[in-house]
């Protein structure tokens, strides 16, 4: 357990994402006395009512945007964390072949300086030691998830540079940024196998096969957890956060399919993959996202000293930051 009061920022695309990706980790660190802030890029305005128990209820459908704000507040309270909105508009999930253009004004289409600058401001206000975000595929290829990844990496770099976004406050060097890999094929497979071995019904059969295939197709590289944080003690807070998002999460759905004692036995961790770090990273798998951080912070514009697999072979080059719809904007490495 890390002692002292450190700060972690998790960057997410929509309300409810924080409850399904890294929630127990955040609850653990908050319970240990650290400050944890979720930054949500959009309000989920173009989402749908996904909980079948609430589908078709006029008052729910008509007030979805406001309901999702209330749900986010309840989820943050359940986890014991802080929360801020970036204030951008949900891009929706385009469907079709070819894909239709995204709606004008969508988060994924906002100018780079606008979205990156908004997150840089939050970084410099909160001054996190560690950040988490989605991988280069967004966890799955939703335009807002991909854009969230892009701005998290760009803001991690820019926030340390006093010449970038000087109006956003004094520069701050975040020491590490991790990708959340909560929905790894290993986790799904372990829970599925445990359910089957105990003669219980598993909703994950198709996922086991499809997840591995999708990961290889989407990323072109194997996923590798470089940190595994023990969180079973905080499953109740995670579950409360999930249930708080009542328009999105079915309390009888797959999130709750595995008995919690079984999950705690076979997969008591949440996993993360280091992306970039300004401090040295141990060769062994970490068990604490705050491992190795300097509590008092690093000097402004501290150099990157470790690059994860996503950045391997790109030393000194630029990292593309775009919408996934043909943008060629780039951010200095």
C-alpha positions in Angstrom: 0.0 0.0 0.0 1.3 3.4 -0.9 1.5 5.8 2.0 0.8 9.5 1.9 -1.7 11.5 -0.1 -1.1 11.1 -3.8 -3.3 12.0 -6.8 -4.7 9.9 -9.6 -6.7 11.2 -12.6 -8.8 8.8 -14.8 -9.8 10.1 -18.2 -13.1 8.7 -19.6 -15.4 9.4 -22.6 -18.9 9.0 -21.2 -20.6 8.7 -17.8 -20.7 5.0 -16.9 -17.2 4.3 -18.4 -15.6 4.9 -15.1 -17.7 2.3 -13.4 -16.8 -0.5 -15.7 -13.1 0.4 -16.2 -10.8 0.7 -13.2 -13.6 1.5 -10.7 -12.4 -0.8 -7.9 -8.9 0.5 -8.3 -10.1 4.1 -7.8 -12.2 3.0 -4.8 -9.2 1.4 -3.3 -6.9 4.4 -3.6 -9.7 6.8 -2.4 -10.2 4.5 0.7 -6.4 4.7 1.3 -6.6 8.4 1.5 -5.4 9.4 -1.9 -7.3 11.9 -4.1 -8.9 10.4 -7.2 -10.5 12.5 -10.0 -12.5 11.2 -12.9 -12.6 13.5 -15.9 -15.5 12.7 -18.2 -15.2 14.2 -21.7 -18.9 14.1 -22.7 -22.3 13.9 -21.2 -23.3 10.8 -23.1 -26.0 12.8 -24.8 -26.2 10.6 -27.9 -26.4 7.4 -25.9 -29.4 5.1 -25.6 -31.2 3.7 -22.7 -29.5 0.3 -22.4 -31.2 -1.1 -19.3 -34.2 -3.1 -20.6 -36.1 -2.3 -17.4 -36.1 1.4 -18.3 -36.4 1.2 -22.1 -39.5 2.8 -23.5 -40.3 4.8 -20.4 -41.1 8.3 -21.8 -39.8 10.2 -18.8 -36.5 8.4 -19.0 -36.0 8.6 -22.7 -36.9 12.4 -22.7 -34.6 13.3 -19.8 -31.7 10.9 -20.5 -29.0 13.7 -20.6 -30.0 15.0 -17.2 -30.4 11.5 -15.7 -26.9 10.6 -16.8 -25.5 13.6 -14.9 -27.3 12.5 -11.8 -26.1 8.9 -12.3 -22.5 10.1 -12.6 -22.8 12.0 -9.4 -24.1 9.0 -7.6 -21.4 6.8 -9.1 -18.6 9.2 -7.9 -20.1 9.2 -4.4 -20.2 5.4 -4.4 -16.5 5.2 -5.3 -15.5 8.1 -2.9 -13.9 10.1 -5.7 -14.0 13.5 -7.3 -15.5 14.3 -10.7 -15.3 17.0 -13.4 -16.9 17.3 -16.8 -14.9 18.5 -19.8 -18.2 19.7 -21.3 -18.0 18.2 -24.8 -20.8 16.6 -26.8 -21.1 12.9 -27.3 -20.2 11.9 -30.9 -22.5 8.9 -30.9 -21.5 5.5 -32.4 -21.8 5.6 -36.2 -23.0 2.5 -38.0 -23.0 1.5 -41.6 -20.6 0.8 -44.5 -19.2 3.2 -45.2 -19.5 4.9 -41.9 -21.6 8.2 -41.9 -19.9 11.4 -40.9 -20.0 12.3 -37.2 -22.4 15.1 -36.2 -21.1 18.6 -36.3 -20.0 19.8 -32.9 -19.1 16.3 -31.7 -16.3 15.7 -29.2 -14.4 13.7 -31.8 -14.5 16.6 -34.3 -13.5 19.4 -31.9 -10.2 21.1 -32.8 -7.2 19.5 -31.1 -6.1 22.6 -29.2 -9.6 23.0 -27.7 -9.9 19.4 -26.4 -6.3 19.0 -25.4 -6.3 22.5 -23.8 -9.3 21.6 -21.7 -7.7 18.5 -20.3 -4.4 20.3 -19.7 -6.2 22.8 -17.6 -7.7 20.0 -15.4 -4.2 18.4 -15.1 -2.6 21.6 -14.0 -5.4 22.3 -11.5 -5.5 18.8 -10.0 -1.7 18.0 -10.5 -2.0 14.2 -10.7 1.0 12.0 -10.1 -0.6 9.2 -12.2 -3.2 9.2 -15.0 -5.2 6.3 -16.6 -6.9 6.3 -20.0 -7.9 4.0 -22.8 -5.4 2.3 -25.1 -4.7 3.5 -28.7 -7.9 1.7 -29.8 -10.0 3.4 -27.2 -10.6 0.0 -25.5 -13.0 -0.5 -28.4 -13.3 1.7 -31.5 -15.9 4.2 -30.4 -14.9 7.7 -31.8 -15.2 9.2 -28.3 -13.0 6.5 -26.7 -10.4 6.9 -29.4 -10.4 10.7 -29.0 -10.2 10.3 -25.2 -7.1 8.3 -25.6 -5.6 10.8 -28.0 -6.2 13.8 -25.8 -5.0 12.0 -22.6 -1.7 11.2 -24.2 -1.4 14.7 -25.8 -2.3 16.4 -22.5 0.1 14.2 -20.5 2.8 15.6 -22.7 1.6 19.2 -23.1 0.8 19.8 -19.4 4.5 19.5 -18.5 5.6 22.1 -21.1 5.2 25.8 -19.8 5.2 26.9 -23.5 2.0 24.9 -24.2 -1.3 26.4 -23.1 0.2 29.0 -20.7 -3.3 30.3 -19.9 -4.1 26.9 -18.3 -1.8 27.5 -15.3 1.7 26.4 -14.2 3.2 23.4 -15.9 2.8 20.0 -14.2 4.7 16.8 -15.1 2.4 13.8 -14.6 4.8 11.0 -13.8 3.0 8.0 -15.4 0.1 7.3 -17.7 -1.4 3.8 -17.9 -3.9 2.2 -20.3 -6.8 0.5 -18.6 -7.1 -3.1 -19.7 -10.1 -4.2 -17.5 -11.7 -6.1 -20.3 -8.7 -8.2 -21.2 -9.2 -11.6 -22.8 -7.5 -13.2 -19.8 -10.0 -11.8 -17.4 -13.0 -12.8 -19.5 -11.6 -16.3 -20.1 -10.8 -16.9 -16.4 -14.3 -15.9 -15.2 -15.9 -17.9 -18.0 -13.9 -21.0 -17.3 -14.6 -20.8 -13.5 -18.4 -20.5 -14.2 -18.4 -23.5 -16.5 -16.3 -25.6 -14.1 -18.8 -24.9 -11.3 -21.8 -25.8 -13.6 -23.0 -22.2 -13.7 -24.2 -20.4 -16.8 -21.7 -18.1 -18.4 -22.7 -15.2 -20.6 -19.1 -14.9 -21.8 -18.7 -17.8 -24.2 -18.8 -15.8 -27.3 -16.6 -13.1 -25.7 -13.8 -15.6 -25.1 -13.4 -16.2 -28.8 -14.2 -12.8 -30.1 -12.2 -10.8 -27.6 -8.9 -12.3 -28.6 -9.7 -11.9 -32.3 -10.7 -8.3 -31.8 -7.7 -7.4 -29.8 -5.4 -8.6 -32.5 -7.4 -6.9 -35.3 -7.9 -3.6 -33.4 -4.4 -3.1 -32.1 -2.0 -5.1 -34.2 0.0 -6.0 -31.1 -0.6 -8.2 -28.0 -1.9 -6.7 -24.9 0.4 -6.9 -21.9 -0.6 -6.0 -18.4 2.3 -4.3 -16.7 0.4 -3.6 -13.4 -2.1 -5.8 -11.6 -3.7 -4.0 -8.6 -5.5 -6.1 -6.0 -9.0 -4.7 -5.7 -11.4 -7.6 -4.6 -12.1 -5.8 -1.3 -13.6 -2.9 -3.3 -15.9 -4.9 -5.6 -18.9 -3.6 -3.6 -18.1 0.0 -4.4 -17.5 -0.8 -8.0 -20.9 -2.6 -8.2 -22.6 0.3 -6.5 -21.1 2.6 -9.1 -22.3 0.3 -11.9 -25.8 0.2 -10.5 -25.8 4.0 -10.1 -25.8 4.2 -13.9 -29.4 2.8 -14.1 -30.1 3.9 -17.6 -27.1 2.1 -18.9 -26.5 -1.0 -16.7 -28.9 -3.9 -16.2 -28.6 -5.0 -12.6 -29.4 -8.5 -13.8 -27.0 -8.3 -16.8 -23.6 -9.7 -17.6 -21.7 -7.3 -15.3 -23.2 -9.2 -12.4 -23.2 -12.7 -13.9 -20.3 -14.0 -11.8 -20.8 -14.5 -8.0 -18.5 -12.0 -6.4 -16.7 -14.7 -4.3 -15.9 -16.5 -7.5 -14.6 -13.4 -9.1 -12.5 -12.6 -6.1 -11.0 -16.1 -6.2 -10.1 -16.2 -9.9 -9.6 -12.5 -10.9 -9.1 -10.2 -7.8 -7.3 -7.6 -9.8 -7.7 -4.8 -12.2 -5.0 -4.6 -14.9 -3.2 -1.7 -16.5 -0.5 -1.3 -19.2 2.1 1.5 -18.9 2.1 3.9 -21.8 4.6 6.6 -20.9 6.5 7.5 -17.7 8.8 10.2 -16.4 10.0 7.8 -13.7 11.7 4.4 -14.0 9.3 1.4 -14.3 10.3 -1.9 -12.7 10.8 -4.9 -15.0 8.4 -6.9 -12.7 4.7 -6.5 -13.0 3.7 -3.7 -10.6 1.1 -4.0 -7.9 0.6 -0.3 -7.3 0.1 2.4 -9.9 1.8 4.9 -7.5 5.0 2.7 -7.4 8.1 4.9 -7.9 6.4 8.2 -8.0 7.9 11.3 -6.4 5.3 12.7 -3.9 6.5 16.3 -4.2 6.4 16.1 -8.0 9.0 16.4 -10.8 10.5 19.5 -12.4 8.5 21.1 -15.2 8.9 19.5 -18.6 10.6 16.4 -17.0 11.7 14.0 -19.8 10.0 10.7 -20.8 12.2 7.9 -19.5 10.0 4.9 -20.3 7.8 4.1 -23.3 5.4 1.2 -23.2 4.7 -1.2 -26.1 2.4 1.2 -27.9 5.3 3.6 -28.3 8.1 1.1 -29.0 10.3 2.0 -31.9 9.0 5.6 -32.1 11.7 7.3 -30.1 12.0 10.9 -31.1 9.1 10.7 -33.6 5.6 12.3 -33.3 2.6 10.5 -32.1 -0.5 10.9 -34.3 -3.4 12.6 -32.6 -6.6 12.6 -34.6 -10.2 11.6 -34.6 -9.8 8.2 -36.3 -11.7 9.8 -39.3 -8.6 11.0 -41.2 -7.1 13.7 -39.0 -3.4 14.2 -39.5 -2.8 16.4 -36.5 0.3 15.5 -34.5 1.5 16.2 -31.0 5.3 16.5 -30.2 6.7 13.4 -28.4 
